[in-house]
């Protein structure tokens, strides 16, 4: 039986730091990771970024380029006893410049993280870790304080499309031997739907290659049939959650209804609880619009009621309607300011929030 070939995304991992795309703010000459590598990786490092942006590839390339002895672990599949044995090996080899790579480090429980802290404190090894979650929320302060955190960006569609073309042209590890013919608009669509995740894009291309007809032609129609739209990334606890919500609410407050609707749709598409949006739209109608348009409060509450009663697409459409209305109408915080002033004068401790 022939050996199973690795997925396309694995076969096309970069073989040098120069081959990593989209992270020049860290890897270009004179930038933080290049400087750290030139100094021999003297401090522990955490790479934080969304899926498919190159964290693991960069980590392995740094390990290889450092010349130090290293050990790689995945917190997703590691038991506490396995971590203990790995750290025992590291401690036994202390003094040899040992590097310990932990992928998905946010999956370690608090006790395991503290165990890591002990080894870092004793200078048994330096840590190189990767995570998709905000380290400030997921890692112990004692661990975080001993590491430099570097933030990786989601890849832009232009980077992803370039890598898709590379996969189609590569005869050794890519798909050139399949003699595929693929429309440009298909590559553009894959690049957009990947939402910054190169692994997702390459997996999609490989699926399309497997489903291609005998003539090798991949059309937009085949893409729609084989790969339905994927939901966008939405981190419900980390930094991305607050960035997107902030963008939506700032768009409402700056009277940009189109932008506000975009961000609300993106959050709903990515799994945000619509009741959270309904509550905050109502809050904005009171605090940011107030008496400048009393109908805004009614619109927001009616949308919330439709959401609770009907849910689904109808509820989402009601939220969209309220978002557009709030974004387009006049703004005034005079009511809230007057209330706060009156409360401070009366000495009331009532919380209006």
C-alpha contacts under 8 A as a table, 3 or more apart, distances in Angstrom:
res1	aa1	res2	aa2	distance
6	X	10	X	6.22
6	X	11	X	6.31
7	X	10	X	5.41
7	X	11	X	6.39
7	X	203	X	7.53
8	X	11	X	5.08
8	X	12	X	6.19
8	X	173	X	7.46
8	X	174	X	6.70
8	X	202	X	6.42
8	X	203	X	6.77
8	X	206	X	6.64
9	X	12	X	5.38
9	X	13	X	6.50
9	X	198	X	7.96
9	X	199	X	5.58
9	X	202	X	5.62
9	X	203	X	6.60
10	X	13	X	5.49
11	X	173	X	5.72
11	X	174	X	7.46
12	X	167	X	7.40
12	X	173	X	6.53
12	X	174	X	7.14
13	X	57	X	6.57
14	X	17	X	7.14
14	X	19	X	5.11
14	X	20	X	6.00
14	X	57	X	6.93
15	X	19	X	6.65
15	X	61	X	7.31
16	X	19	X	5.39
16	X	20	X	7.24
16	X	61	X	6.31
17	X	20	X	5.41
17	X	27	X	7.28
17	X	58	X	6.81
17	X	61	X	6.40
17	X	62	X	7.89
18	X	21	X	7.99
20	X	23	X	7.06
20	X	54	X	7.20
20	X	58	X	7.43
21	X	24	X	7.32
21	X	155	X	7.77
21	X	159	X	6.57
22	X	53	X	7.84
22	X	153	X	7.23
22	X	154	X	7.75
22	X	155	X	5.57
22	X	156	X	7.20
22	X	159	X	6.56
23	X	26	X	5.71
23	X	27	X	6.18
23	X	152	X	6.42
23	X	153	X	6.72
24	X	27	X	4.83
24	X	28	X	4.80
24	X	31	X	7.87
25	X	28	X	6.32
25	X	31	X	6.32
25	X	32	X	7.97
26	X	31	X	5.10
26	X	32	X	5.33
26	X	33	X	5.39
26	X	34	X	7.13
26	X	150	X	7.67
26	X	152	X	7.89
27	X	30	X	7.97
27	X	31	X	5.74
27	X	32	X	6.98
27	X	33	X	5.58
27	X	34	X	5.44
28	X	31	X	5.41
28	X	34	X	6.76
29	X	34	X	6.23
29	X	35	X	7.90
30	X	34	X	6.21
30	X	35	X	5.99
31	X	34	X	5.56
31	X	35	X	6.11
32	X	35	X	5.15
32	X	36	X	6.09
33	X	36	X	4.91
33	X	37	X	6.05
34	X	37	X	5.15
34	X	38	X	6.16
35	X	38	X	5.08
35	X	39	X	6.27
36	X	39	X	5.13
36	X	40	X	6.34
36	X	41	X	4.91
36	X	42	X	6.94
36	X	43	X	7.93
37	X	40	X	5.02
37	X	41	X	5.09
37	X	62	X	6.99
37	X	65	X	7.66
37	X	66	X	6.47
38	X	41	X	7.39
39	X	42	X	6.42
40	X	66	X	6.02
41	X	44	X	7.38
41	X	66	X	7.12
42	X	126	X	7.83
43	X	126	X	6.55
43	X	127	X	7.87
43	X	146	X	7.91
43	X	147	X	6.65
43	X	148	X	7.08
44	X	126	X	5.02
44	X	127	X	4.61
44	X	128	X	5.78
44	X	146	X	6.69
44	X	147	X	4.69
44	X	148	X	6.24
45	X	127	X	6.16
45	X	128	X	4.85
45	X	129	X	6.31
45	X	147	X	5.12
45	X	148	X	4.83
45	X	149	X	5.97
45	X	150	X	7.40
46	X	127	X	7.82
46	X	128	X	5.86
46	X	129	X	4.69
46	X	130	X	5.67
46	X	131	X	7.46
46	X	147	X	6.41
46	X	148	X	6.12
46	X	149	X	4.76
46	X	150	X	6.21
47	X	55	X	6.16
47	X	59	X	7.99
47	X	128	X	7.78
47	X	129	X	6.09
47	X	130	X	4.67
47	X	131	X	6.35
47	X	149	X	6.10
47	X	150	X	5.13
47	X	151	X	6.15
47	X	152	X	6.93
48	X	55	X	7.36
48	X	130	X	5.94
48	X	131	X	5.05
48	X	132	X	5.73
48	X	133	X	6.95
48	X	134	X	7.00
48	X	135	X	7.44
48	X	149	X	6.98
48	X	150	X	6.13
48	X	151	X	4.93
48	X	152	X	5.95
49	X	53	X	6.71
49	X	55	X	6.99
49	X	131	X	6.64
49	X	132	X	5.17
49	X	133	X	7.49
49	X	151	X	5.79
49	X	152	X	4.65
49	X	153	X	6.14
49	X	154	X	7.15
50	X	53	X	6.14
50	X	132	X	5.12
50	X	133	X	7.92
50	X	152	X	7.53
50	X	153	X	7.27
50	X	154	X	6.13
50	X	197	X	7.56
51	X	54	X	7.89
51	X	132	X	6.40
51	X	154	X	7.95
51	X	197	X	5.84
51	X	199	X	7.91
52	X	55	X	7.60
52	X	154	X	7.71
52	X	196	X	7.14
52	X	197	X	4.14
52	X	198	X	4.98
52	X	199	X	4.99
52	X	200	X	7.03
53	X	152	X	6.90
53	X	153	X	6.71
53	X	154	X	5.47
53	X	155	X	5.98
53	X	196	X	6.92
53	X	197	X	5.88
53	X	198	X	6.47
54	X	57	X	5.24
54	X	58	X	5.98
55	X	58	X	5.28
55	X	59	X	6.16
55	X	130	X	6.13
55	X	131	X	7.96
55	X	152	X	7.43
56	X	59	X	5.01
56	X	60	X	6.24
56	X	103	X	7.14
56	X	130	X	6.70
57	X	60	X	5.34
57	X	61	X	6.18
58	X	61	X	5.08
58	X	62	X	6.05
59	X	62	X	5.12
59	X	63	X	6.21
59	X	101	X	7.53
59	X	128	X	7.03
59	X	129	X	7.64
59	X	130	X	7.67
60	X	63	X	5.01
60	X	64	X	6.18
61	X	64	X	5.12
61	X	65	X	6.01
62	X	65	X	5.12
62	X	66	X	5.92
63	X	66	X	5.32
63	X	67	X	7.02
63	X	68	X	7.05
63	X	70	X	6.90
63	X	99	X	7.51
64	X	67	X	5.97
64	X	68	X	7.71
68	X	96	X	7.63
68	X	97	X	5.75
68	X	98	X	6.07
68	X	99	X	6.72
69	X	96	X	7.07
69	X	97	X	6.53
69	X	98	X	5.01
69	X	99	X	6.28
70	X	98	X	5.41
70	X	99	X	4.50
70	X	100	X	5.63
70	X	101	X	7.32
71	X	98	X	7.85
71	X	99	X	6.47
71	X	100	X	5.01
71	X	101	X	6.09
72	X	100	X	6.07
72	X	101	X	4.61
72	X	102	X	6.11
72	X	103	X	7.80
73	X	78	X	7.39
73	X	100	X	7.72
73	X	101	X	6.02
73	X	102	X	4.86
73	X	103	X	6.27
74	X	77	X	5.86
74	X	78	X	6.12
74	X	102	X	5.51
74	X	103	X	4.67
74	X	104	X	6.39
74	X	105	X	7.59
75	X	78	X	5.08
75	X	79	X	7.98
75	X	102	X	6.37
75	X	103	X	5.99
75	X	104	X	5.58
75	X	105	X	5.67
75	X	106	X	7.73
75	X	107	X	5.67
75	X	108	X	5.90
76	X	103	X	7.74
76	X	104	X	6.37
76	X	107	X	6.10
76	X	108	X	7.97
78	X	82	X	6.06
78	X	83	X	6.65
79	X	82	X	5.18
79	X	83	X	6.42
80	X	83	X	5.10
80	X	84	X	6.21
80	X	112	X	6.92
81	X	84	X	4.96
81	X	85	X	6.24
82	X	85	X	5.14
82	X	86	X	6.15
83	X	86	X	5.06
83	X	87	X	6.13
83	X	112	X	7.75
84	X	87	X	5.20
84	X	88	X	6.14
85	X	88	X	5.00
85	X	89	X	6.41
86	X	89	X	5.19
86	X	90	X	6.37
87	X	90	X	4.89
87	X	91	X	6.06
87	X	116	X	7.95
87	X	119	X	7.60
88	X	91	X	5.06
88	X	92	X	6.15
89	X	92	X	5.09
89	X	93	X	6.33
90	X	93	X	5.19
90	X	94	X	6.04
90	X	98	X	6.82
90	X	100	X	7.85
90	X	124	X	6.54
90	X	125	X	6.69
91	X	94	X	4.96
91	X	119	X	7.49
91	X	124	X	5.26
91	X	125	X	7.52
93	X	96	X	6.10
93	X	98	X	7.22
93	X	124	X	7.86
94	X	97	X	7.04
94	X	98	X	6.60
94	X	123	X	7.62
94	X	124	X	4.81
94	X	125	X	6.55
95	X	98	X	7.27
95	X	124	X	7.02
97	X	125	X	6.76
97	X	126	X	7.91
98	X	124	X	7.47
98	X	125	X	5.06
98	X	126	X	6.64
99	X	125	X	5.61
99	X	126	X	5.07
99	X	127	X	5.94
99	X	128	X	6.90
100	X	125	X	6.64
100	X	126	X	6.19
100	X	127	X	4.98
100	X	128	X	5.96
101	X	127	X	6.05
101	X	128	X	4.64
101	X	129	X	5.43
102	X	105	X	5.60
102	X	127	X	7.51
102	X	128	X	6.45
102	X	129	X	4.72
102	X	130	X	6.61
103	X	129	X	5.62
103	X	130	X	4.94
103	X	131	X	6.73
104	X	107	X	5.93
104	X	129	X	7.26
104	X	130	X	5.44
104	X	131	X	4.68
104	X	132	X	7.05
105	X	108	X	5.75
105	X	129	X	6.07
105	X	130	X	6.10
105	X	131	X	5.75
106	X	109	X	7.82
106	X	131	X	6.05
106	X	132	X	7.89
106	X	133	X	6.65
106	X	135	X	7.31
106	X	138	X	5.70
106	X	139	X	6.44
108	X	111	X	7.97
108	X	112	X	5.76
108	X	113	X	6.12
109	X	112	X	5.36
109	X	113	X	6.26
110	X	113	X	5.07
110	X	114	X	6.24
110	X	139	X	7.78
110	X	140	X	7.00
111	X	114	X	5.12
111	X	115	X	6.29
112	X	115	X	4.95
112	X	116	X	6.43
113	X	116	X	5.09
113	X	117	X	6.36
113	X	139	X	7.38
113	X	140	X	6.92
113	X	143	X	6.90
114	X	117	X	4.85
114	X	118	X	6.39
114	X	140	X	7.57
114	X	142	X	7.71
114	X	143	X	7.18
115	X	118	X	5.25
115	X	119	X	6.77
116	X	119	X	5.30
116	X	120	X	6.31
116	X	143	X	7.50
117	X	120	X	5.08
117	X	121	X	5.94
117	X	142	X	6.77
117	X	143	X	5.46
118	X	121	X	5.08
118	X	122	X	6.19
119	X	122	X	5.06
119	X	123	X	6.16
119	X	124	X	5.26
119	X	125	X	6.60
120	X	123	X	4.97
120	X	124	X	6.06
120	X	125	X	5.93
120	X	126	X	6.21
120	X	127	X	7.47
120	X	146	X	7.68
121	X	124	X	7.71
123	X	126	X	7.16
127	X	147	X	7.79
131	X	134	X	7.64
131	X	135	X	7.56
133	X	137	X	7.71
133	X	138	X	6.78
133	X	238	X	6.09
134	X	137	X	5.59
134	X	138	X	6.33
134	X	238	X	5.20
134	X	239	X	6.22
135	X	138	X	5.00
135	X	139	X	5.21
135	X	144	X	7.16
136	X	139	X	6.13
136	X	140	X	7.93
136	X	141	X	7.61
136	X	144	X	7.43
137	X	238	X	7.12
139	X	143	X	6.63
139	X	144	X	6.25
140	X	143	X	5.31
140	X	144	X	6.15
141	X	144	X	4.90
141	X	145	X	5.77
142	X	145	X	5.40
142	X	146	X	6.87
143	X	146	X	5.52
143	X	147	X	6.95
144	X	147	X	5.41
144	X	148	X	7.84
145	X	148	X	7.92
154	X	195	X	7.60
154	X	196	X	4.47
154	X	197	X	6.68
155	X	159	X	6.21
155	X	160	X	6.74
155	X	195	X	7.88
155	X	196	X	4.26
155	X	197	X	6.52
155	X	198	X	7.15
156	X	159	X	5.41
156	X	160	X	6.56
156	X	196	X	5.80
157	X	160	X	5.01
157	X	161	X	6.00
157	X	188	X	7.52
157	X	191	X	4.77
157	X	192	X	5.73
157	X	194	X	8.00
157	X	195	X	7.94
157	X	196	X	6.86
158	X	161	X	5.24
158	X	162	X	6.16
158	X	191	X	7.40
159	X	162	X	5.17
159	X	163	X	6.41
160	X	163	X	5.14
160	X	164	X	6.22
160	X	191	X	5.56
160	X	196	X	7.59
160	X	197	X	7.99
160	X	198	X	5.85
160	X	201	X	7.20
161	X	164	X	4.95
161	X	165	X	6.27
161	X	187	X	6.11
161	X	188	X	6.64
161	X	190	X	7.88
161	X	191	X	5.59
162	X	165	X	5.24
162	X	166	X	6.29
163	X	166	X	4.83
163	X	167	X	6.19
164	X	167	X	5.07
164	X	168	X	6.36
164	X	187	X	7.24
164	X	201	X	7.61
164	X	202	X	6.66
164	X	205	X	7.52
165	X	168	X	5.06
165	X	169	X	6.26
166	X	169	X	5.15
166	X	170	X	6.02
166	X	174	X	7.65
167	X	170	X	5.33
167	X	173	X	7.71
167	X	174	X	4.59
167	X	175	X	5.86
167	X	176	X	7.38
168	X	174	X	6.04
168	X	175	X	4.87
168	X	176	X	5.06
168	X	180	X	7.58
169	X	174	X	6.82
169	X	175	X	6.71
169	X	176	X	4.91
170	X	173	X	5.99
170	X	174	X	4.47
170	X	175	X	6.20
170	X	176	X	5.41
171	X	174	X	5.59
171	X	175	X	6.34
171	X	176	X	4.76
171	X	177	X	5.75
174	X	177	X	7.84
175	X	178	X	5.48
175	X	179	X	7.57
175	X	180	X	7.71
175	X	209	X	7.97
176	X	179	X	5.74
176	X	180	X	7.21
178	X	209	X	7.69
178	X	216	X	7.36
179	X	216	X	6.23
180	X	209	X	7.22
180	X	212	X	7.88
180	X	215	X	7.79
180	X	216	X	4.45
180	X	217	X	5.89
180	X	218	X	7.18
181	X	216	X	5.58
181	X	217	X	4.47
181	X	218	X	6.00
182	X	186	X	6.86
182	X	187	X	7.63
182	X	217	X	5.75
182	X	218	X	4.68
182	X	219	X	6.28
183	X	186	X	5.40
183	X	187	X	6.98
183	X	218	X	6.67
183	X	219	X	5.90
183	X	220	X	7.26
184	X	187	X	5.29
184	X	188	X	6.36
185	X	188	X	4.94
185	X	189	X	6.04
185	X	220	X	7.00
186	X	189	X	5.08
186	X	190	X	6.16
186	X	218	X	7.81
186	X	219	X	6.59
186	X	220	X	5.32
186	X	223	X	7.06
187	X	190	X	5.14
187	X	191	X	6.07
188	X	191	X	5.06
188	X	192	X	6.23
189	X	192	X	5.12
189	X	193	X	6.07
190	X	193	X	5.17
190	X	194	X	5.95
190	X	201	X	6.01
190	X	204	X	7.43
190	X	205	X	7.92
191	X	194	X	5.39
191	X	195	X	7.43
191	X	196	X	7.85
191	X	201	X	6.54
192	X	195	X	6.02
192	X	196	X	7.88
193	X	201	X	7.91
193	X	229	X	7.15
193	X	230	X	6.79
193	X	232	X	7.85
194	X	197	X	5.21
194	X	198	X	6.77
194	X	200	X	5.78
194	X	201	X	5.30
195	X	232	X	6.27
195	X	233	X	7.00
197	X	200	X	5.42
197	X	201	X	6.56
198	X	201	X	5.04
198	X	202	X	6.21
199	X	202	X	5.26
199	X	203	X	6.10
200	X	203	X	5.17
200	X	204	X	6.19
201	X	204	X	5.10
201	X	205	X	6.29
202	X	205	X	5.01
202	X	206	X	6.19
203	X	206	X	5.14
203	X	207	X	6.27
204	X	207	X	5.16
204	X	208	X	6.28
204	X	227	X	7.30
205	X	208	X	5.11
205	X	209	X	6.17
206	X	209	X	4.98
206	X	210	X	6.31
207	X	210	X	5.16
207	X	211	X	6.34
208	X	211	X	5.03
208	X	212	X	5.92
208	X	218	X	7.02
208	X	222	X	7.62
208	X	223	X	6.98
208	X	226	X	7.19
209	X	212	X	5.16
209	X	216	X	7.72
209	X	218	X	7.62
211	X	226	X	7.96
212	X	215	X	7.72
212	X	216	X	5.36
212	X	217	X	6.25
212	X	218	X	5.91
212	X	222	X	8.00
213	X	216	X	5.39
213	X	217	X	6.49
213	X	218	X	7.83
214	X	217	X	7.87
218	X	222	X	6.30
218	X	223	X	7.44
219	X	222	X	5.29
219	X	223	X	6.47
220	X	223	X	4.96
220	X	224	X	6.32
221	X	224	X	5.25
221	X	225	X	6.31
222	X	225	X	5.11
222	X	226	X	5.93
223	X	226	X	5.32
223	X	227	X	5.53
223	X	228	X	7.75
224	X	227	X	5.52
224	X	228	X	5.71
224	X	229	X	7.82
225	X	228	X	6.68
231	X	269	X	5.61
231	X	270	X	5.37
232	X	266	X	6.93
232	X	269	X	6.19
232	X	270	X	4.78
233	X	270	X	5.53
234	X	240	X	6.73
234	X	241	X	6.39
234	X	267	X	6.66
234	X	270	X	4.85
234	X	271	X	6.60
234	X	272	X	7.30
235	X	238	X	5.56
235	X	239	X	7.33
235	X	240	X	5.55
235	X	241	X	5.23
236	X	240	X	7.76
236	X	241	X	5.38
236	X	272	X	7.05
237	X	240	X	7.97
237	X	241	X	6.18
238	X	241	X	5.71
238	X	242	X	7.21
239	X	242	X	5.46
239	X	243	X	6.19
240	X	243	X	4.96
240	X	244	X	6.12
241	X	244	X	5.58
241	X	245	X	6.30
242	X	245	X	5.17
242	X	246	X	5.82
243	X	246	X	5.17
243	X	247	X	6.12
244	X	247	X	5.00
244	X	248	X	6.23
244	X	263	X	6.49
244	X	267	X	7.21
245	X	248	X	5.13
245	X	249	X	6.23
245	X	263	X	7.48
245	X	264	X	7.93
245	X	267	X	7.82
246	X	249	X	5.29
246	X	250	X	5.91
247	X	250	X	5.21
247	X	251	X	6.09
247	X	260	X	7.53
247	X	263	X	6.84
248	X	251	X	5.19
248	X	252	X	6.52
248	X	259	X	7.13
248	X	260	X	4.72
248	X	261	X	7.48
248	X	262	X	7.83
248	X	263	X	5.07
248	X	264	X	6.22
249	X	252	X	5.09
249	X	253	X	6.25
249	X	260	X	6.89
250	X	253	X	5.03
250	X	254	X	5.99
250	X	260	X	7.83
251	X	254	X	5.16
251	X	255	X	6.21
251	X	256	X	5.06
251	X	257	X	6.68
251	X	259	X	5.86
251	X	260	X	4.87
251	X	327	X	7.02
252	X	255	X	5.20
252	X	256	X	5.86
252	X	257	X	6.11
252	X	260	X	5.62
252	X	323	X	7.34
252	X	326	X	6.27
252	X	327	X	4.21
252	X	328	X	7.73
253	X	256	X	7.66
253	X	288	X	6.97
253	X	327	X	6.72
253	X	331	X	7.08
254	X	327	X	7.51
255	X	326	X	7.90
255	X	327	X	4.70
255	X	328	X	5.47
255	X	329	X	7.16
255	X	330	X	7.77
256	X	259	X	5.63
256	X	260	X	6.29
256	X	327	X	5.62
256	X	328	X	6.85
257	X	260	X	4.94
257	X	261	X	6.07
257	X	323	X	6.94
257	X	324	X	4.96
257	X	325	X	7.54
257	X	326	X	7.50
257	X	327	X	4.21
257	X	328	X	5.68
258	X	261	X	5.23
258	X	262	X	6.30
258	X	324	X	7.23
259	X	262	X	5.04
259	X	263	X	6.40
260	X	263	X	5.38
260	X	264	X	6.23
260	X	323	X	6.69
260	X	324	X	7.30
260	X	327	X	6.83
261	X	264	X	5.11
261	X	265	X	6.01
261	X	320	X	6.29
261	X	323	X	6.23
261	X	324	X	6.50
262	X	265	X	5.23
262	X	266	X	6.12
263	X	266	X	4.96
263	X	267	X	6.14
264	X	267	X	5.19
264	X	268	X	6.24
264	X	277	X	7.86
264	X	320	X	7.45
264	X	323	X	7.90
265	X	268	X	5.16
265	X	269	X	5.92
265	X	320	X	7.76
266	X	269	X	4.99
266	X	270	X	6.10
267	X	270	X	5.07
267	X	271	X	6.39
267	X	272	X	5.31
268	X	271	X	5.30
268	X	272	X	5.09
268	X	273	X	7.17
268	X	274	X	6.62
268	X	316	X	7.90
269	X	272	X	7.53
272	X	276	X	7.62
273	X	276	X	5.48
273	X	277	X	7.07
274	X	277	X	5.09
274	X	278	X	6.18
274	X	307	X	7.88
274	X	316	X	7.40
275	X	278	X	4.88
275	X	279	X	6.11
275	X	304	X	7.36
275	X	307	X	7.68
276	X	279	X	5.31
276	X	280	X	6.34
277	X	280	X	5.18
277	X	281	X	5.99
277	X	319	X	7.83
278	X	281	X	5.19
278	X	282	X	6.27
278	X	300	X	7.11
278	X	301	X	7.86
278	X	303	X	7.22
278	X	304	X	5.31
278	X	319	X	6.71
279	X	282	X	5.24
279	X	283	X	6.23
279	X	304	X	7.45
280	X	283	X	4.76
280	X	284	X	6.14
281	X	284	X	5.13
281	X	285	X	6.20
281	X	300	X	6.09
281	X	322	X	7.58
281	X	323	X	7.15
282	X	285	X	5.03
282	X	286	X	6.47
282	X	297	X	6.15
282	X	300	X	5.01
282	X	301	X	6.19
283	X	286	X	5.30
283	X	287	X	6.05
284	X	287	X	5.02
284	X	288	X	5.07
284	X	289	X	6.81
285	X	288	X	5.87
285	X	289	X	5.17
285	X	290	X	6.16
285	X	296	X	5.47
285	X	297	X	4.91
285	X	300	X	6.86
285	X	326	X	6.83
286	X	289	X	5.91
286	X	290	X	4.77
286	X	296	X	7.96
286	X	297	X	6.09
286	X	336	X	7.95
287	X	290	X	5.92
287	X	332	X	7.84
287	X	333	X	5.71
287	X	335	X	7.29
287	X	336	X	5.81
288	X	331	X	5.71
288	X	332	X	5.45
288	X	333	X	4.91
289	X	292	X	5.76
289	X	293	X	6.28
289	X	294	X	7.72
289	X	296	X	7.20
289	X	326	X	7.82
289	X	329	X	7.86
289	X	330	X	6.54
289	X	331	X	4.34
289	X	332	X	4.75
289	X	333	X	6.18
290	X	293	X	6.19
290	X	294	X	5.96
290	X	296	X	7.74
290	X	297	X	7.54
290	X	331	X	7.51
290	X	332	X	6.18
290	X	333	X	6.48
290	X	334	X	7.39
290	X	335	X	6.04
290	X	336	X	7.88
291	X	294	X	5.12
291	X	332	X	7.29
291	X	334	X	7.84
291	X	335	X	6.83
292	X	330	X	6.07
292	X	331	X	6.28
292	X	332	X	5.89
293	X	296	X	5.82
293	X	329	X	7.14
293	X	330	X	6.71
293	X	331	X	7.88
294	X	297	X	5.94
294	X	298	X	7.23
295	X	298	X	5.09
295	X	299	X	6.13
296	X	299	X	5.02
296	X	300	X	6.20
296	X	322	X	7.84
296	X	325	X	7.12
296	X	326	X	6.26
296	X	329	X	7.96
297	X	300	X	5.23
297	X	301	X	6.20
298	X	301	X	5.20
298	X	302	X	6.01
299	X	302	X	5.17
299	X	303	X	6.21
299	X	322	X	5.83
299	X	325	X	7.81
300	X	303	X	5.16
300	X	304	X	6.30
300	X	319	X	7.65
300	X	322	X	5.45
301	X	304	X	5.00
301	X	305	X	6.20
302	X	305	X	4.99
302	X	306	X	6.24
303	X	306	X	5.12
303	X	307	X	6.17
303	X	315	X	7.10
303	X	318	X	4.80
303	X	319	X	5.50
303	X	321	X	7.68
303	X	322	X	6.37
304	X	307	X	5.06
304	X	308	X	6.24
304	X	315	X	7.77
304	X	318	X	7.71
304	X	319	X	7.26
305	X	308	X	5.14
305	X	309	X	6.08
306	X	309	X	5.11
306	X	310	X	5.71
306	X	311	X	7.03
306	X	314	X	7.46
306	X	315	X	5.53
306	X	318	X	6.63
307	X	310	X	5.49
307	X	311	X	4.53
307	X	312	X	7.50
307	X	314	X	7.18
307	X	315	X	3.87
307	X	316	X	6.94
307	X	318	X	7.01
307	X	319	X	7.66
308	X	311	X	5.81
308	X	315	X	7.44
310	X	314	X	6.49
310	X	315	X	6.00
311	X	314	X	6.21
311	X	315	X	4.51
311	X	316	X	7.22
312	X	315	X	5.40
312	X	316	X	6.30
313	X	316	X	4.97
313	X	317	X	6.03
314	X	317	X	5.06
314	X	318	X	6.25
315	X	318	X	5.06
315	X	319	X	6.39
316	X	319	X	5.08
316	X	320	X	6.21
317	X	320	X	4.89
317	X	321	X	6.15
318	X	321	X	5.02
318	X	322	X	6.30
319	X	322	X	5.09
319	X	323	X	6.04
320	X	323	X	4.99
320	X	324	X	6.22
321	X	324	X	5.35
321	X	325	X	6.26
322	X	325	X	5.07
322	X	326	X	6.07
323	X	326	X	5.24
323	X	327	X	6.01
324	X	327	X	5.05
324	X	328	X	6.08
325	X	328	X	5.26
325	X	329	X	6.13
326	X	329	X	5.50
332	X	335	X	7.64
333	X	336	X	5.50
333	X	337	X	6.27
334	X	337	X	5.14
334	X	338	X	6.00
335	X	338	X	5.16
335	X	339	X	6.10
336	X	339	X	5.02
336	X	340	X	6.13
337	X	340	X	5.16
337	X	341	X	6.13
338	X	341	X	5.09
338	X	342	X	6.12
339	X	342	X	5.10
339	X	343	X	6.03
340	X	343	X	5.05
340	X	344	X	6.13
341	X	344	X	5.24
341	X	345	X	6.30
342	X	345	X	5.16
342	X	346	X	6.15
343	X	346	X	5.13
343	X	347	X	5.93
343	X	348	X	5.30
343	X	349	X	7.56
343	X	350	X	7.88
344	X	347	X	5.18
344	X	348	X	6.70
345	X	348	X	7.96
